[in-house]
Amino acid sequence: MNATERGIREQFPFWDRLSMEGVKADPSVVHAVVGCGTSVHIADSIAATLCEQGVMARAVPGNEWTCRRTSYVPASVSPRVVALSRSGESTETVAAARASRAAGLPVTAFTCAPGSTLCGEADELVESDTHPEEDIVMTASASLMLLMGLRYAGVDAGPETTARARALLDMADPHLASLIRGRGHFVFLGGGALYGVAREGALKLQEMSLSQTEAHHPLEYRHGPVSLIDERSFVTILYHPDTIEEEARLADELIGKGAVVLGIGGPGTVTLPVDGPASVRPLVCLPVLQLLGEYVARDKGLDTLKPRHLTKVVTIG
């Protein structure tokens, strides 16, 4: 077991130690949730969850927010900015927070690096330690920032959620190595707040294993992308309880076209049941997607501690 895998399997105590200290979204204020890379995928799920909880929100990549804020939120609206950065040093995210405050917009920062630059650019701060062995690939820290976002939105994500995530990871583990055998095309499907996690699953597997990956809303997959499905395809469906019947029909179609389907919360070649409310499902599912990336990398003989062309912190001079 390498350090990446230990970070995935040992992340759960960090979840239970997270304290929000009363930090919570104001439903009367529009929110822009900003991040880069993994953080903007997590921001997608957070923004969707905020909307589900009655708080208007959208996710925006860091540089997009700095350079063209009014493409995402009208100039007449003064949002609160929620900035996500594991390191607190990502150039684009720090710049987005700094530009927001210069424009008179309040900033809430989520980070796993207490005392980082982003902390100094925030009016409100949520911070957490992450697994000490986490290196370039974001695993435990991604989960922690998603947990911050769910709680910020008012979702009850406590020890019961942690237990569900741990149980799902243990349930998935025995199946993953055999399911990926002979597969080289990986698809992640999820709707609502699960879409951001599907995007993160695709990114995680891509950077860890240098594999062809893609992410879509489930029923959108029929509209063109399904043309790539064949006997090399592995599809992960993150089922939403509201659309399980439609998504199950899609799973049947994809299996019929040669794909292996991992059904998380619904039918598939392998079906993994998910307990608990839909609001915590993005967090519960995320560690399984992280471990999937590690297994695919291992199958290809790649070291996830040394992903190609990547660094732990993206800084731009």
Backbone torsions as a table, in degrees:
resi	resn	phi	psi	omega
1	MET	NA	122.4	-180.0
2	ASN	-88.4	-179.6	-175.8
3	ALA	-65.0	-34.7	178.5
4	THR	-61.4	-47.2	-179.2
5	GLU	-65.7	-39.4	177.0
6	ARG	-61.2	-40.6	179.6
7	GLY	-62.0	-35.7	178.2
8	ILE	-69.3	-48.0	-174.1
9	ARG	-74.9	-24.5	-174.2
10	GLU	-106.6	16.9	-176.0
11	GLN	-78.2	-20.2	-167.4
12	PHE	-65.4	-36.0	175.8
13	PRO	-61.1	-29.1	178.0
14	PHE	-67.7	-34.3	176.3
15	TRP	-60.1	-46.9	-174.4
16	ASP	-71.5	-18.0	178.6
17	ARG	-89.2	-9.5	-176.8
18	LEU	-66.5	130.5	176.4
19	SER	-118.8	129.3	179.8
20	MET	-94.3	-16.0	175.9
21	GLU	49.8	45.3	173.9
22	GLY	80.1	4.0	179.6
23	VAL	-75.2	122.3	-175.5
24	LYS	-151.8	147.3	-178.2
25	ALA	-66.5	143.8	173.6
26	ASP	-91.2	114.2	-176.1
27	PRO	-66.5	-11.7	179.3
28	SER	-86.4	-3.0	-174.2
29	VAL	-117.2	136.8	171.9
30	VAL	-71.8	142.9	-179.5
31	HIS	-120.2	137.5	169.1
32	ALA	-111.3	120.8	-177.0
33	VAL	-103.8	118.3	-165.3
34	VAL	-119.3	138.4	175.0
35	GLY	-169.8	-178.3	179.8
36	CYS	-135.1	143.1	177.9
37	GLY	62.4	-131.2	177.1
38	THR	-50.2	-41.4	-175.0
39	SER	-63.8	-32.8	179.3
40	VAL	-77.0	-27.0	172.8
41	HIS	-68.3	-43.0	175.4
42	ILE	-62.8	-38.0	177.3
43	ALA	-60.4	-36.5	176.2
44	ASP	-56.8	-47.8	-179.8
45	SER	-67.2	-38.6	178.9
46	ILE	-65.0	-44.5	-178.8
47	ALA	-63.0	-42.1	178.0
48	ALA	-62.7	-40.7	179.4
49	THR	-66.3	-41.3	176.0
50	LEU	-57.1	-45.9	178.9
51	CYS	-61.1	-42.4	178.8
52	GLU	-62.0	-28.6	-179.5
53	GLN	-93.4	9.6	174.4
54	GLY	93.0	14.4	-179.6
55	VAL	-115.5	118.6	179.6
56	MET	-66.0	127.2	-176.2
57	ALA	-156.1	156.4	168.7
58	ARG	-149.4	154.4	180.0
59	ALA	-94.9	142.6	-177.5
60	VAL	-141.7	132.5	173.2
61	PRO	-60.9	147.6	-172.9
62	GLY	-53.5	-51.5	-176.3
63	ASN	-69.1	-32.2	175.7
64	GLU	-61.3	-40.5	-179.7
65	TRP	-66.5	-42.0	-179.4
66	THR	-65.8	-42.3	-170.0
67	CYS	-90.9	-30.3	-175.1
68	ARG	-147.3	58.1	-176.9
69	ARG	-55.2	-38.5	-174.8
70	THR	-75.3	-5.1	170.6
71	SER	-74.5	-14.8	-175.0
72	TYR	-117.0	-34.9	177.2
73	VAL	-134.7	127.9	-178.5
74	PRO	-56.0	148.9	-178.5
75	ALA	-60.1	-23.6	-179.4
76	SER	-76.5	-9.9	-178.4
77	VAL	-104.0	135.1	178.5
78	SER	-111.6	92.2	-175.0
79	PRO	-82.5	162.1	163.0
80	ARG	-86.0	136.7	-179.8
81	VAL	-100.4	128.2	173.2
82	VAL	-108.0	113.1	-174.1
83	ALA	-106.4	125.9	-178.3
84	LEU	-110.1	129.1	173.3
85	SER	-158.0	119.1	177.6
86	ARG	-53.9	-52.0	-173.7
87	SER	-83.1	-19.4	-172.9
88	GLY	69.2	11.1	-176.7
89	GLU	-125.3	0.9	179.8
90	SER	-59.8	121.5	-171.1
91	THR	-53.8	-47.9	-174.9
92	GLU	-68.0	-36.2	-179.1
93	THR	-73.0	-42.1	176.9
94	VAL	-61.8	-41.8	179.2
95	ALA	-63.9	-38.8	179.0
96	ALA	-64.0	-41.7	177.9
97	ALA	-65.8	-43.2	-179.3
98	ARG	-64.0	-44.2	179.4
99	ALA	-65.3	-35.8	179.0
100	SER	-64.0	-47.1	180.0
101	ARG	-65.9	-36.0	177.5
102	ALA	-63.3	-28.1	178.6
103	ALA	-89.0	4.9	178.5
104	GLY	85.0	15.0	-179.4
105	LEU	-96.8	131.0	179.0
106	PRO	-72.0	149.5	-176.0
107	VAL	-125.2	129.4	168.3
108	THR	-107.7	128.6	-178.3
109	ALA	-109.6	135.7	169.8
110	PHE	-112.1	124.5	-178.1
111	THR	-152.6	159.8	173.8
112	CYS	-111.3	24.8	-179.0
113	ALA	-136.0	81.5	176.6
114	PRO	-54.7	136.9	178.5
115	GLY	83.7	4.8	-179.3
116	SER	-75.7	173.0	-178.0
117	THR	-59.2	-40.6	-179.6
118	LEU	-60.1	-35.1	179.3
119	CYS	-58.9	-35.9	179.3
120	GLY	-76.1	-9.9	178.6
121	GLU	-106.0	17.4	-175.1
122	ALA	-117.8	142.7	172.6
123	ASP	-87.3	-22.5	-178.7
124	GLU	-143.3	140.4	-168.6
125	LEU	-136.4	133.8	168.3
126	VAL	-123.7	123.5	-176.6
127	GLU	-136.0	154.5	-178.4
128	SER	-151.9	148.5	165.9
129	ASP	-72.4	156.2	174.1
130	THR	-125.3	179.0	-176.2
131	HIS	-59.3	131.1	-173.7
132	PRO	-65.2	-20.0	-179.9
133	GLU	-94.4	-1.5	178.9
134	GLU	-63.8	130.9	-176.4
135	ASP	-116.9	-124.0	-174.2
136	ILE	-66.6	-47.0	-176.6
137	VAL	-75.4	124.7	-178.9
138	MET	-80.0	121.3	177.8
139	THR	-127.2	-83.0	-178.3
140	ALA	-57.7	-38.1	-178.0
141	SER	-67.0	-35.9	176.7
142	ALA	-63.1	-44.8	178.2
143	SER	-61.9	-41.4	-178.4
144	LEU	-64.5	-41.1	179.4
145	MET	-70.6	-32.1	173.1
146	LEU	-66.0	-42.1	176.3
147	LEU	-60.0	-43.0	175.9
148	MET	-55.9	-45.2	-177.7
149	GLY	-65.8	-40.7	178.7
150	LEU	-63.0	-45.6	179.3
151	ARG	-66.7	-37.3	177.0
152	TYR	-59.2	-35.9	179.4
153	ALA	-77.4	-9.7	179.3
154	GLY	99.1	10.5	178.6
155	VAL	-78.7	136.3	177.6
156	ASP	-80.6	93.2	-179.0
157	ALA	-120.8	86.4	-177.0
158	GLY	-116.9	-150.0	-176.3
159	PRO	-57.8	-31.6	178.3
160	GLU	-64.8	-37.8	177.0
161	THR	-65.6	-42.5	177.2
162	THR	-58.2	-44.8	-179.4
163	ALA	-63.2	-38.5	178.6
164	ARG	-65.0	-42.5	-179.7
165	ALA	-64.9	-42.4	178.9
166	ARG	-63.3	-42.9	-179.6
167	ALA	-65.2	-39.4	179.5
168	LEU	-66.4	-40.1	177.9
169	LEU	-62.2	-43.8	179.0
170	ASP	-64.3	-35.7	180.0
171	MET	-69.7	-39.1	-177.7
172	ALA	-74.2	-34.5	-169.3
173	ASP	-49.6	-48.1	-175.9
174	PRO	-66.4	-16.2	-174.6
175	HIS	-95.4	-24.5	-165.1
176	LEU	-65.3	-45.8	-175.4
177	ALA	-61.0	-40.9	-179.3
178	SER	-75.1	-34.3	-178.3
179	LEU	-65.9	-34.9	-174.6
180	ILE	-82.7	-10.0	-174.1
181	ARG	-60.8	125.0	178.8
182	GLY	80.1	6.1	-177.5
183	ARG	-104.8	136.6	-178.7
184	GLY	-133.1	-1.2	-179.8
185	HIS	-122.9	118.3	-170.7
186	PHE	-119.7	129.4	-176.4
187	VAL	-125.1	138.0	178.3
188	PHE	-124.1	127.4	-177.2
189	LEU	-124.9	132.4	177.2
190	GLY	-163.9	144.7	-179.5
191	GLY	-114.8	162.4	-178.4
192	GLY	62.0	-135.1	179.8
193	ALA	-68.6	-13.4	177.4
194	LEU	-78.7	-15.0	-179.2
195	TYR	-65.4	-43.3	178.2
196	GLY	-61.2	-37.7	178.1
197	VAL	-69.6	-36.4	174.6
198	ALA	-61.1	-43.6	177.2
199	ARG	-61.3	-40.9	179.3
200	GLU	-67.3	-37.8	176.0
201	GLY	-60.4	-41.3	178.7
202	ALA	-65.1	-44.3	179.6
203	LEU	-64.6	-43.8	-177.4
204	LYS	-59.6	-47.9	-178.2
205	LEU	-66.8	-37.5	-179.9
206	GLN	-63.1	-48.4	-176.2
207	GLU	-74.8	-28.7	-179.8
208	MET	-78.4	-35.4	-170.2
209	SER	-122.6	2.0	-179.3
210	LEU	54.3	43.7	-178.1
211	SER	-105.8	159.2	174.1
212	GLN	-75.3	119.9	-178.8
213	THR	-134.9	159.0	174.7
214	GLU	-155.4	159.1	179.3
215	ALA	-137.9	140.7	-177.7
216	HIS	-148.4	162.5	162.8
217	HIS	-67.8	143.3	-169.6
218	PRO	-54.9	-55.1	-174.9
219	LEU	-74.7	-16.9	174.1
220	GLU	-70.0	-18.1	-175.3
221	TYR	-64.5	-28.1	178.8
222	ARG	-68.4	-21.3	-170.6
223	HIS	-88.4	57.8	176.5
224	GLY	118.4	-58.6	-175.8
225	PRO	-60.3	-27.3	-179.2
226	VAL	-59.6	-16.2	179.7
227	SER	-61.4	-20.8	-178.6
228	LEU	-86.8	-9.0	-175.5
229	ILE	-67.2	132.1	173.1
230	ASP	-157.1	-162.3	-175.6
231	GLU	-72.3	-3.4	176.7
232	ARG	-99.0	1.3	-171.3
233	SER	-90.9	139.9	174.3
234	PHE	-124.7	119.4	-176.9
235	VAL	-115.6	127.1	172.3
236	THR	-103.9	120.3	176.3
237	ILE	-106.1	119.3	173.9
238	LEU	-92.4	96.0	-173.0
239	TYR	-70.0	136.0	170.8
240	HIS	-99.8	133.8	-177.9
241	PRO	-56.4	-28.5	-178.0
242	ASP	-72.7	-22.1	-173.0
243	THR	-129.1	27.6	-173.4
244	ILE	-63.6	-34.9	-177.6
245	GLU	-68.0	-45.7	178.4
246	GLU	-62.8	-42.3	-178.2
247	GLU	-69.0	-33.2	177.3
248	ALA	-66.5	-38.1	176.5
249	ARG	-64.1	-38.4	176.5
250	LEU	-63.7	-42.8	178.8
251	ALA	-57.4	-43.9	178.8
252	ASP	-60.4	-42.4	179.4
253	GLU	-61.8	-43.5	-177.1
254	LEU	-68.7	-38.7	176.1
255	ILE	-63.4	-39.3	178.0
256	GLY	-64.0	-23.9	178.8
257	LYS	-91.5	3.2	174.7
258	GLY	110.8	-7.3	-176.7
259	ALA	-76.9	152.1	162.9
260	VAL	-91.2	134.3	-179.2
261	VAL	-120.4	123.0	170.7
262	LEU	-93.9	109.5	-178.8
263	GLY	-95.6	108.6	179.2
264	ILE	-99.4	102.5	-177.1
265	GLY	95.6	5.7	-179.4
266	GLY	-169.7	-177.7	-171.9
267	PRO	-65.5	148.7	175.5
268	GLY	-170.0	-175.6	171.1
269	THR	-55.7	-42.6	166.8
270	VAL	-122.4	131.5	-178.8
271	THR	-110.4	126.2	177.5
272	LEU	-115.0	111.7	178.8
273	PRO	-69.0	146.4	178.5
274	VAL	-125.2	124.2	178.3
275	ASP	-93.0	165.3	172.7
276	GLY	94.1	172.7	-177.2
277	PRO	-68.6	155.8	179.6
278	ALA	-60.6	-28.6	-175.1
279	SER	-64.2	-25.8	-179.9
280	VAL	-99.9	-4.6	-175.0
281	ARG	-59.0	-38.1	178.0
282	PRO	-56.2	-42.6	-179.2
283	LEU	-71.3	-41.6	-178.7
284	VAL	-60.7	-37.5	-176.6
285	CYS	-79.5	-26.2	-168.5
286	LEU	-58.5	-44.6	-179.6
287	PRO	-59.8	-31.9	177.6
288	VAL	-62.6	-41.5	179.8
289	LEU	-66.9	-35.2	177.0
290	GLN	-64.9	-44.3	-179.7
291	LEU	-67.8	-34.2	176.4
292	LEU	-58.2	-44.4	177.7
293	GLY	-59.7	-41.8	178.9
294	GLU	-63.3	-41.6	-179.2
295	TYR	-67.7	-39.2	178.6
296	VAL	-65.8	-41.9	177.4
297	ALA	-60.6	-43.8	179.8
298	ARG	-63.1	-40.6	179.4
299	ASP	-62.1	-29.1	-179.8
300	LYS	-95.2	3.1	178.7
301	GLY	73.9	26.9	-178.2
302	LEU	-104.0	147.9	-179.1
303	ASP	-97.8	113.7	-178.6
304	THR	-72.8	-6.8	173.4
305	LEU	-81.8	-11.3	-179.5
306	LYS	-132.9	60.5	-180.0
307	PRO	-66.6	140.8	-173.0
308	ARG	-65.4	133.8	172.7
309	HIS	68.1	9.4	-174.9
310	LEU	-111.2	152.8	173.8
311	THR	-128.6	161.7	-176.9
312	LYS	-67.4	-36.7	179.6
313	VAL	-126.1	127.4	177.1
314	VAL	-91.9	109.1	177.4
315	THR	-120.0	143.8	-178.0
316	ILE	-121.4	122.8	-177.9
317	GLY	-74.2	NA	NA
